[in-house]
Amino acid sequence: GGGGNGGGDGGEPPRQNTVKQVPMVMVTDGSVWPGLGYGLEDSGGTTIARTGGTASDSASVAGQSMSGASCNEDDRRPRPLPIVLMPVLSRPVVAPFSQEACGCNLDLSEGGYVVSRRCGCRDSVAIGSAPLDRQARGLYFEVELRQTVDGWLGGLGIGVTHTPPGRIGRLPDKAWRIPETFIVGYSGSLYLNGSETKVEWQPDTLKAGQRVGLLVTGDGRETLAVFVDGREALRVDGARLHEAGLRDAPLYPVVDVFNASQSLLLLARAVAPGP
């Protein structure tokens, strides 16, 4: 009965834990989505870390984790997830409009869900106070028009922005001027991070009581779609949004209460229409 080499009771000696690099992919709806970087997997098959870049990035993370090197605050902060990897909430709640990012020509209700334009047509921008949560079809919010003005050309602008309300010193007169904003409406215009394209959808024909929703899909393609009373009115390919700067970062709802739109209600519990 030799003393063995560390097994104690004659069993096998403990295995040395090793770390290897494995490519990260995500499978959804029968499709494989690569390009999610590399992960670190221990000898038991458990993923212990994920990086967003190359294999060398993972090796760097492995070196830090094995050596116990300290990380700075940016390293500890969780990286934003692409929409397709965000947790799906069964009953998401859209936060009210931000008081600090509300145009000087708007009146904001006490609860923060109703905005009304006083006069003119400018300085009527409102941004959500929190990023949109993921629901079954992706990121979605919806507004109901409370009051409209007949005879005005152009109407509601509706979209999303990466720019948090707390980082805007003074709101521009139009929502499409906000950096990293993707918005559609007005007089039949789509603005992708400030670049304009004409579209067929004309929101100046909307009437009080109608609902307008905006979806960024969670299927990995991140298509932008506009719905009017539950029916799709416009679709923009996600590749165009990515070319204009859409990235893996929180998205806030944004509206421009322009011209024919006078007052609207942000619906807290709206669910995207089915495909």
VEXKETI-143650 format. One record per residue (C-alpha): x, y, z. Coordinates in Angstrom, 1 decimal. Layout:
residues N
{px X; py Y; pz Z} .
...
//
This chain:
residues 275
{px 0.0; py 0.0; pz 0.0} .
{px 2.2; py 2.8; pz -1.2} .
{px 1.4; py 6.3; pz -0.4} .
{px 0.4; py 7.1; pz -4.0} .
{px 1.0; py 10.5; pz -5.4} .
{px -1.7; py 12.6; pz -3.9} .
{px -4.8; py 10.3; pz -4.4} .
{px -5.0; py 9.7; pz -0.6} .
{px -7.2; py 6.6; pz -0.6} .
{px -5.7; py 4.9; pz -3.6} .
{px -8.1; py 6.5; pz -6.2} .
{px -7.0; py 8.3; pz -9.3} .
{px -5.1; py 11.5; pz -8.7} .
{px -7.2; py 14.7; pz -9.3} .
{px -7.2; py 15.9; pz -12.8} .
{px -5.7; py 19.2; pz -13.6} .
{px -8.3; py 21.6; pz -14.9} .
{px -7.6; py 22.9; pz -18.3} .
{px -9.1; py 25.7; pz -20.3} .
{px -9.6; py 25.7; pz -24.1} .
{px -11.0; py 28.1; pz -26.6} .
{px -14.3; py 27.2; pz -28.3} .
{px -16.1; py 29.3; pz -31.0} .
{px -19.5; py 30.6; pz -29.9} .
{px -22.5; py 30.2; pz -32.1} .
{px -26.3; py 30.6; pz -31.5} .
{px -29.0; py 28.5; pz -33.0} .
{px -32.5; py 29.9; pz -33.5} .
{px -35.4; py 29.0; pz -35.8} .
{px -33.3; py 26.4; pz -37.5} .
{px -30.5; py 28.9; pz -38.4} .
{px -27.0; py 29.1; pz -37.0} .
{px -25.6; py 32.5; pz -36.2} .
{px -21.8; py 32.6; pz -35.9} .
{px -19.6; py 35.6; pz -35.2} .
{px -20.3; py 35.7; pz -31.4} .
{px -16.7; py 35.5; pz -30.6} .
{px -14.9; py 32.7; pz -28.7} .
{px -15.7; py 31.2; pz -25.3} .
{px -13.6; py 29.6; pz -22.7} .
{px -14.5; py 26.0; pz -21.8} .
{px -13.0; py 24.0; pz -18.9} .
{px -12.1; py 20.3; pz -19.0} .
{px -15.6; py 19.4; pz -17.8} .
{px -17.3; py 21.1; pz -20.7} .
{px -18.5; py 24.1; pz -18.8} .
{px -18.3; py 27.5; pz -20.5} .
{px -16.6; py 29.8; pz -18.0} .
{px -16.2; py 33.0; pz -20.0} .
{px -17.1; py 34.6; pz -23.3} .
{px -15.3; py 37.2; pz -25.4} .
{px -16.6; py 39.2; pz -28.3} .
{px -13.6; py 38.9; pz -30.5} .
{px -11.0; py 36.4; pz -31.7} .
{px -9.3; py 33.4; pz -30.2} .
{px -6.4; py 35.5; pz -29.0} .
{px -9.0; py 37.7; pz -27.1} .
{px -10.1; py 34.5; pz -25.3} .
{px -6.5; py 33.6; pz -24.5} .
{px -6.1; py 37.0; pz -22.9} .
{px -9.1; py 36.5; pz -20.8} .
{px -7.9; py 33.0; pz -19.8} .
{px -4.6; py 34.4; pz -18.8} .
{px -6.2; py 36.9; pz -16.5} .
{px -8.6; py 34.4; pz -15.0} .
{px -5.9; py 31.8; pz -14.3} .
{px -3.5; py 34.3; pz -12.9} .
{px -6.0; py 36.1; pz -10.8} .
{px -5.1; py 39.4; pz -12.4} .
{px -7.5; py 42.2; pz -11.5} .
{px -9.8; py 43.9; pz -14.0} .
{px -10.8; py 47.5; pz -14.3} .
{px -14.3; py 48.7; pz -14.1} .
{px -14.9; py 48.5; pz -17.9} .
{px -13.9; py 44.9; pz -17.9} .
{px -16.3; py 44.0; pz -15.1} .
{px -19.2; py 45.7; pz -16.8} .
{px -21.4; py 43.2; pz -18.7} .
{px -21.3; py 43.6; pz -22.4} .
{px -24.6; py 44.4; pz -24.1} .
{px -26.2; py 41.4; pz -25.8} .
{px -27.5; py 41.3; pz -29.3} .
{px -31.3; py 41.3; pz -29.4} .
{px -31.5; py 37.7; pz -30.3} .
{px -29.7; py 36.7; pz -27.1} .
{px -31.6; py 39.0; pz -24.8} .
{px -33.9; py 37.2; pz -22.3} .
{px -37.5; py 37.1; pz -23.5} .
{px -40.0; py 38.6; pz -21.1} .
{px -43.6; py 37.3; pz -21.2} .
{px -45.1; py 40.6; pz -19.8} .
{px -42.7; py 43.4; pz -20.7} .
{px -43.5; py 46.9; pz -19.5} .
{px -42.4; py 49.9; pz -21.5} .
{px -41.1; py 52.7; pz -19.2} .
{px -42.6; py 56.2; pz -19.4} .
{px -41.1; py 59.0; pz -21.4} .
{px -38.1; py 60.7; pz -19.8} .
{px -38.7; py 64.1; pz -18.1} .
{px -35.1; py 65.1; pz -18.8} .
{px -35.3; py 64.4; pz -22.5} .
{px -38.6; py 65.9; pz -23.5} .
{px -38.9; py 68.7; pz -26.0} .
{px -39.6; py 72.3; pz -24.8} .
{px -42.8; py 72.4; pz -26.9} .
{px -44.3; py 69.3; pz -25.3} .
{px -46.4; py 68.9; pz -22.2} .
{px -45.7; py 65.6; pz -20.4} .
{px -48.4; py 64.0; pz -18.2} .
{px -47.8; py 63.3; pz -14.6} .
{px -47.3; py 59.6; pz -15.2} .
{px -45.0; py 60.3; pz -18.2} .
{px -47.0; py 58.3; pz -20.7} .
{px -48.9; py 61.1; pz -22.5} .
{px -47.1; py 63.9; pz -24.5} .
{px -49.0; py 66.8; pz -26.2} .
{px -47.6; py 69.5; pz -28.4} .
{px -48.5; py 73.1; pz -27.5} .
{px -48.0; py 74.9; pz -30.8} .
{px -46.0; py 75.0; pz -34.0} .
{px -44.3; py 71.8; pz -35.2} .
{px -40.8; py 71.8; pz -33.8} .
{px -39.1; py 70.9; pz -30.4} .
{px -41.6; py 68.1; pz -29.8} .
{px -39.3; py 65.1; pz -29.2} .
{px -39.7; py 62.6; pz -26.4} .
{px -37.4; py 59.7; pz -25.5} .
{px -38.2; py 56.7; pz -23.3} .
{px -36.7; py 56.8; pz -19.8} .
{px -35.4; py 53.2; pz -20.1} .
{px -34.3; py 50.9; pz -22.9} .
{px -36.8; py 48.5; pz -24.4} .
{px -37.0; py 45.0; pz -23.0} .
{px -37.1; py 41.9; pz -25.3} .
{px -40.5; py 40.3; pz -25.9} .
{px -41.3; py 37.3; pz -28.1} .
{px -40.8; py 39.0; pz -31.5} .
{px -38.0; py 41.4; pz -30.4} .
{px -38.0; py 45.0; pz -29.2} .
{px -41.4; py 46.7; pz -29.5} .
{px -43.3; py 49.7; pz -28.4} .
{px -46.6; py 51.3; pz -29.5} .
{px -48.3; py 54.6; pz -29.2} .
{px -52.0; py 55.6; pz -29.6} .
{px -52.8; py 58.9; pz -31.2} .
{px -55.0; py 61.0; pz -28.9} .
{px -55.4; py 64.1; pz -31.0} .
{px -54.5; py 65.0; pz -34.6} .
{px -54.7; py 68.1; pz -36.8} .
{px -56.4; py 68.0; pz -40.2} .
{px -54.7; py 69.6; pz -43.2} .
{px -51.1; py 69.4; pz -42.0} .
{px -48.5; py 67.8; pz -44.2} .
{px -46.3; py 65.3; pz -42.4} .
{px -47.0; py 63.6; pz -39.1} .
{px -45.7; py 61.3; pz -36.4} .
{px -42.0; py 60.3; pz -36.3} .
{px -41.4; py 57.0; pz -34.5} .
{px -38.2; py 55.1; pz -33.9} .
{px -35.5; py 53.9; pz -31.6} .
{px -32.2; py 55.4; pz -30.5} .
{px -29.0; py 54.2; pz -28.9} .
{px -28.5; py 57.6; pz -27.2} .
{px -29.7; py 57.5; pz -23.5} .
{px -31.8; py 60.5; pz -22.4} .
{px -29.3; py 61.4; pz -19.8} .
{px -26.6; py 62.0; pz -22.4} .
{px -28.4; py 64.6; pz -24.3} .
{px -27.6; py 68.2; pz -23.2} .
{px -30.3; py 69.8; pz -25.2} .
{px -32.8; py 68.0; pz -27.5} .
{px -32.6; py 69.0; pz -31.2} .
{px -35.7; py 70.4; pz -32.8} .
{px -36.2; py 67.1; pz -34.7} .
{px -35.7; py 63.6; pz -33.4} .
{px -33.8; py 62.4; pz -36.5} .
{px -31.0; py 64.8; pz -35.5} .
{px -30.2; py 62.8; pz -32.4} .
{px -27.1; py 60.7; pz -32.9} .
{px -27.6; py 56.9; pz -33.4} .
{px -31.3; py 57.3; pz -34.0} .
{px -33.4; py 55.2; pz -36.5} .
{px -36.7; py 56.8; pz -37.1} .
{px -39.5; py 56.9; pz -39.7} .
{px -42.5; py 59.0; pz -40.5} .
{px -42.7; py 62.8; pz -40.9} .
{px -43.5; py 63.4; pz -44.6} .
{px -42.7; py 59.9; pz -45.8} .
{px -39.0; py 59.8; pz -44.7} .
{px -36.8; py 57.2; pz -43.1} .
{px -33.8; py 58.5; pz -41.2} .
{px -31.0; py 56.1; pz -40.4} .
{px -28.5; py 57.9; pz -38.1} .
{px -29.2; py 61.2; pz -39.9} .
{px -29.3; py 59.8; pz -43.5} .
{px -32.7; py 60.3; pz -45.2} .
{px -34.5; py 57.9; pz -47.6} .
{px -38.0; py 58.5; pz -48.9} .
{px -40.6; py 55.8; pz -48.1} .
{px -44.2; py 55.2; pz -49.0} .
{px -45.7; py 55.3; pz -45.5} .
{px -47.3; py 58.7; pz -44.8} .
{px -48.4; py 59.2; pz -41.2} .
{px -50.2; py 62.5; pz -41.8} .
{px -53.3; py 60.4; pz -42.7} .
{px -53.5; py 58.9; pz -39.2} .
{px -56.6; py 59.7; pz -37.1} .
{px -57.1; py 59.9; pz -33.3} .
{px -57.5; py 56.5; pz -31.8} .
{px -55.2; py 54.7; pz -34.2} .
{px -52.2; py 52.8; pz -32.8} .
{px -48.7; py 52.8; pz -34.3} .
{px -46.1; py 50.3; pz -33.2} .
{px -42.4; py 49.9; pz -34.0} .
{px -40.6; py 46.6; pz -33.9} .
{px -36.9; py 45.7; pz -34.2} .
{px -37.0; py 41.9; pz -34.7} .
{px -35.2; py 39.5; pz -32.4} .
{px -34.6; py 36.8; pz -35.1} .
{px -30.9; py 37.8; pz -35.6} .
{px -31.8; py 40.0; pz -38.6} .
{px -33.0; py 43.0; pz -36.6} .
{px -35.4; py 44.2; pz -39.2} .
{px -37.4; py 47.3; pz -38.4} .
{px -41.1; py 47.2; pz -39.0} .
{px -43.9; py 49.7; pz -38.4} .
{px -47.5; py 48.6; pz -37.7} .
{px -50.7; py 50.6; pz -37.9} .
{px -53.6; py 49.1; pz -35.9} .
{px -51.8; py 45.7; pz -35.9} .
{px -51.1; py 45.6; pz -39.6} .
{px -47.6; py 46.0; pz -41.0} .
{px -47.2; py 49.3; pz -42.9} .
{px -43.4; py 49.4; pz -43.5} .
{px -40.4; py 47.1; pz -43.3} .
{px -36.7; py 48.1; pz -43.4} .
{px -34.0; py 45.4; pz -43.8} .
{px -31.8; py 45.1; pz -40.8} .
{px -28.7; py 45.2; pz -42.9} .
{px -29.4; py 48.8; pz -43.7} .
{px -29.7; py 49.6; pz -40.0} .
{px -26.4; py 47.9; pz -39.2} .
{px -24.7; py 49.8; pz -42.1} .
{px -26.0; py 53.0; pz -40.5} .
{px -24.7; py 52.2; pz -37.0} .
{px -27.1; py 49.8; pz -35.3} .
{px -25.1; py 47.8; pz -32.8} .
{px -25.4; py 45.6; pz -29.8} .
{px -26.4; py 48.2; pz -27.3} .
{px -29.6; py 49.3; pz -25.5} .
{px -32.3; py 50.9; pz -27.7} .
{px -34.7; py 53.6; pz -26.3} .
{px -38.1; py 54.4; pz -27.9} .
{px -38.3; py 57.9; pz -29.4} .
{px -41.2; py 59.8; pz -31.0} .
{px -41.5; py 63.2; pz -32.7} .
{px -44.9; py 64.7; pz -32.2} .
{px -44.7; py 66.4; pz -35.6} .
{px -47.3; py 68.4; pz -37.6} .
{px -50.5; py 66.3; pz -38.0} .
{px -49.9; py 64.5; pz -34.7} .
{px -50.8; py 66.6; pz -31.7} .
{px -51.0; py 64.3; pz -28.7} .
{px -50.2; py 60.6; pz -28.1} .
{px -50.2; py 57.9; pz -25.4} .
{px -47.3; py 55.5; pz -24.9} .
{px -48.8; py 52.1; pz -24.2} .
{px -47.0; py 50.4; pz -21.3} .
{px -47.9; py 46.8; pz -22.1} .
{px -48.2; py 46.6; pz -25.9} .
{px -47.3; py 43.3; pz -27.5} .
{px -46.0; py 43.1; pz -31.1} .
{px -48.5; py 41.6; pz -33.6} .
{px -47.9; py 38.1; pz -34.8} .
{px -45.9; py 37.4; pz -37.9} .
//
